[in-house]
Amino acid sequence: MSKTVWVINQYASTPATALGGRHYYMAREMAKKGCKVYLIGSASHHLLREKPVFDATFKLEEVEGFTFVWVKMPSYEHAHSKKRVLNWLLFPWRLRKLGQVIPDNPDTILCSSPSPLAFLGAQSLAKNFNARLVFEVRDIWPLTLTELGGHSPKNPLIQLMQWVEDRAYRESDAVVSNLRNSVEHMVSHGMDRGKFTWVPNGFSIDEVSLKSPLNSRARSQVPEGKFTIGYTGTLGIANSLNTLVYAAEQLKGHPDICFVLVGDGKEKPGLRQLVAEKGLTNVYFVDPIPKVEIQAMLALFDVCYIGLTKDPLFRFGVSPNKLFDYLYSGKPIIYGIESGSYKPVKDIGAGIQIASEDAEQLADAVLKLYSMAPEERETMGTKGRKAALEQYEYGQLADRLSNVLFE
């Protein structure tokens, strides 16, 4: 008899509506293995590119072997909207009626952050259906809001979130996170250490096996005949891309070295302006590309760059999706993230780790890789791909998650 899991993630999506991401891939892989999977998310949030339109409270949509359950919510446009706070409070309340529309009762309910408030609705459902309850942390709230957002721990909403977070650690049957070192934070908030399982993000072997070619426009925006350091993804403030520009400035005396930034984001105009102000001709911007074309783009790079700012929260570990795409690409990686004891690139020998926001170290790392024999860089890339295939493929990660869900 097949097992049924309800996965609750307020910010879930499909590739048709946004990026898809972790739970889309996990749901698809678990469905392949015979599970009945219902992925439950808000039909209106700031990460959606295309918002589903319907009149009822819920809409069920069949997606690649599993069912996506859209929950109608008030519309808002940006992450700092006050309506977003309203949605945090309303979403768990609306979850309580899921039993009226989902035909299969859950054996397990997985409730995923960032906002911990959804746990209240998930816990109510778990009690009603006598289901196993698993809490997943992808972003540690409310700590993120106090350490990075500057909100007071005495704010009533922050206090409510803290109460729910602590309750989730105590009362869940198991706790999962893609942040490897987050267990220490959770234990300090009352969790039994034995509840914890690390399940990182990863990449889809089905997706990369498509070998989708790069569109001609994007191909034309990448220079030929140069030693290329590339970045793909959101051009956001957290990604420390100004560091990449400052490193490019230091290396402008090497005309055969260039930097390519692929994607879009709020920082793109500022980065373009910074490049123009410095008169740099070794930095190129490429329009966003479909995710299925990422490997074709990475094949044009000699080195992949990933970086984040010096935020203290990263001490709990990170799990950026682009890291696993980079590893699979077989290209050496410059890893500019201070992620505590989690050092995925350094530990497997897939590239060079540097300090966050350090343009001089980044420039030195580029020159070191540039000066290497191609065989040495190939060895690094081979180690990265091996680790990707052995540790970070979503089929394997779904097995690991299923072991927690149906233990």
N, C-alpha and C positions, 0 to 999 in steps of 0.2 A: 504493500500500500504506500503511495507516494506521500511525502511530508509536505506540509503547507507552511510557508513563512510569509508574514506581512512585514515589509521593510518600510519604515516611516522615515522619510527625509524631506522636510519642508522645501528644500531647495533642489530636489531631484529634477532631472530633465532627460530628454531623449536627444539623439543627434539632430532630429528634425526641429526641436524647439530651442536647443542650446548646445552644450557640449556633450551631453550624455554623462560621462564621468563614471566614477567608482561604482555606484549602485546600479547603473544601467548595465555595465559589464558583468558585475557580480550576479545580477538577476538573470542575465542571459546565460551565463555559464551554469548556474544552479538549475535553471530550467532544462538545459541540455542533459543534465544528469537525473532528470525525472522529478525534480521538485516542482510543486505548484507555487509560483512566486507572484505576489502582489506588491508592486512598488508604488508607494503612496506619497504624493507631493502636492504642493500648492500650485494652482493654475495661474497664479499671478505673483511674480517676484522679480527683483531687479536683474537677475541673471538670465532670464528667459529672453531669447531673441524673437521667438514667435509664441504668443500666448494662446492656449486653447480657448475657443469660444463656445459656451454652452449655457443653458438656462438653469438646469437643475443644480443641486448642491454638489453632486458627484458625477464624474464621467469616467466610464471604464473603457480603456483602449488596449487592444491586443498589440503587443510589440515584441516581435522576435521570440516567441515561445512563452512569454510571460505577460501579465496584465498590469498596465499602468493605471492607477486610480488617481485622477485629478480631483482636487478639492477646491471648490470655488471659494475665492478669497477676495477681499477688497484690493483694488488695483493701486499700485504706487510705482513711481518711476526710478527712484535712486536709493542707494543704500542708506542714506541718512534721513530719509523721509520719516516723519512721525507715524505715518500709516504703517510703516514696517513694524513698529512696536505694537500697534494694534493687531497686526497679523500674528505676532508671536503669542499674544494672549488668546486670540480667537481660534487659531489652528488646533490646539489640543482639545478645545471644546467641541469642534466639529468632528474630530476623530471619533468621538464616542458613538456616532451613528453609522460607522462603517459596517457594522454587522448587518445592517439593513440592506446593503447593496452588494457586498462581497459574498459570493455563493459558498465559498469554502472556509470553514472555521480554521483559525491558525493553530498550528502546533507550537510555533514560536513567533514572537514579535520582536523585531530588531528596531530600536529607536535611535536615530543618529542625530548628533549635534550639527550645527553650532548651538543654536538656542536650546538650552536644556528644558524649556517649558513644555515642549512636546511630550516629554516623558510622562507628564501627568495624565495626558490622554492615553498614551500607550499602556501605562500601568493599569488604568481603569479597564481597558480592553483585555489585557492579560488576565485580570481577575475574573472578568465575565466569562472568558473562554477557557479558563484554567490552562493558560498557555505559558510556556517558558518565556522569560523576559530578558532580553539582552540590550544593554546600553552601549552605544558606540560614540566615541569622542574623536572628532576630526579637527576640532578647534576648541581649545579649553576656555569655555565661558563660565562665569563672568570674568575670569582672570584676564582674558584678552581685552575686555572693555575697560578694566581698571589700569592695567599696566601700559597698554598701548593707546587706548581711547581717552585716558585721563579722567574717567568717571569715578566719583567717590564711592568707596565701599559702603558708605552709609546711605547711598541712594536707595529708595525703597524698591525699585525695580531690580537693582543689583542684588539687594538682600534677598529678594524673592528667588532670583536665579541661583544664588548661592545655596539657599535652602533646598531647592530642587536638585541641584547638582549633588550635594551631599547625600540626599535621599536616594538618588539614582545609584550612587556607588554602594550604599548600604543594602538596598532592597532589590537590586537586579540579581538575576541568577548568574549572570556573567557580564564582563565588561571587555569591550574590544576597542582598540585604537590603532590608527595608522602612525601614531607618534610613539616611537619606540621607548623613549625615556619617560613618558607621561605617567607610568605606573607609580613613580615616586610622589608625584602630586596627588594622585588618587588615594594612595595609602595614607597620606597626611590628612585626607578629608574623610577618613573612616572606612575605606574599602579594604576588604580582605585581599591580600596580595595574590592569593591563589585564584581569584576570579579573573585575573587579567590575561589577555592574549593579544599579542602584536600581530596585526594583519595590515601590511603596507599597501599602498596603491601599486599599480603595475601597468602593463601594456597588454593589448589584445593580439594574440598570434593570428587570429582570423583577420584582423584589420591589416596587419603588416604583410600578411601573405597575399593580399590583393595586389601588391606591387603597383599601386596606382601611380601613373606618371605625373610629373609636375606640370601644371598648366604653363602654357607658353609665355604668358605675361610675367608670371613670377620668375620663370627661368631667365627671361631677358633682363631682369633687375639684379641678377647676381653676376658680378664680374668674373671673367675667365682668366686663367693663367696666373692667379694669385694664391698665396697661402691664406686661407680664409678661416677666421674665427667667427662662428655663427651662434646666434641665439634665436630660438623660436618661442612664441607665446605672448602673454600679455605684456605690454609696455607700461608697467605700473611702477609706482614709487617704491614698493617693497622689493622689486627685482633688481635694484642697484645698478641700473643701466647707465646712469651718469658715470659710474666707475669705469664702465667699458669705454665711454667716450674719452675720459681722461687718460686711460691707457693708450687709446688710439693716438692721442696727442703726443704722448711720449714716444710712440713708435712711428711718427710721421716721416722720419728719416729712412724708413725701410719701405720703399715704394711697392715691393712685392708682397707686403702683408696688408690685409684689409679685414674689416669687421662688418658683418652683415646682421641686421636686426629684422626679423620676420615677425609681423603681427601688428596689433593695434592696441590702443589704450590711452588713458588720460595723459600720460607722460610723453606721448609721441610728439606733439607740437613743441614742447619744451626741449626735448632731445634734439629735434631738428634745428631749433634755434641755437642750442649750445654748439652743435656741429658747425653751423654757419658762422657764429661769432668767432670760433677758433679757426675758421678757414680750413677745416679738415676735408681732404679729398679721399680719405681711406675708410670712411664710414658710409655704408649703404643701407637704405631702408627698403624693405620689401613688403608689399601688401599682404594682408592675412590670406592664408590658404586653408582649404579643407583639411581636417585632421588626417584623412586617408592619404594625403599627399606629403605628410611630414617626413616619412622615411626617404622619399625621393629628394626632398630639400636637404636633409641631413647628409645625403650621399655627396652633395656638392661642397660640404665643409671639410676642412682638414682637422679642425678642433671645435668642440661644442663648449659653450660657456653657460654656466648656471650660477646665479648669485642671489643673495638676499641681503637686506640691511642688517645692522647689528641689533636686532630686537632681542631682548632677553628671553622672550617666550620660546625662541628657537632652541633653547637649552633642552627642551623636552623632545627634540627631534623634529624632523620635517619629512614630508613625503610628496614632493612636487611631481606631478605627472610627467613633466618633460624629462626628468632625470631618467626615467625608465625607457622613454623613447630614445634618449641619448645612448644609454647603455646598449640597447639592442642595435643601434646603428653601427656599432663597431668602430666608432671614432673616439680618440682620447678626449677626456673631459677636464676642463678647469672648473673646480668646485669652490666657489667663494661664499660658503655658508658656514657659520659657526653654530653647529647643531649638536653641541655637547659631545657625548661619547659616541654618537652615531656619525660615523665617517665612512659612508658607503663607497666613495670613489677611492679614497686612500687605502682602505682596508683590503680592497680587491685588486689594487694596482692598476686601476682603469684610467688614471690621469694624475693630476696635481691638485692638491688642496691648498688654498690660500686663505688669508684672513678676509673677512667681509669688508667691503667698502675700501679696499686698498689697491689703488690704481697702480702703484709701483710694483707690488707683488704680482698683480695681474700681467703687467707688461713683461716682467721677468719670466713669468711662467710661459707666456707666448713665445718669447725668444728661446727659452729652453726647449720647447717642443719644436719650434722652427729649426733649431740647430741639430735635432736628433736625426739619426738615419731613419728613413721611412719604415724600416723593419721594426725599429723600437716603438714607433707610434702604432704600428699595426699590432704589436704584441699587447700594448695597453688596450687597444680597441677590442681585441679578441677576448681578453679577460673580462671586459665589460659585457660583451654579448653573452659570454658563458654564464655570467652571474644573472643577467636578465632572464635567460632561458631556464635557469635552475631555481631562481628565487622569486621572480617578479612577474610571471605570466599569470593572467587573470584566471585561467583554468585551475592552476595550482592554488592560487589565493582563494578562489571560491571553495575549493575543497577544505582549506584551512578554516575558512569562515563557517562552512557547513558543520564541521566538527564541533564548533562552539555552539552553533544554533540548535543542533539536534543531539547534543551530548547525552 
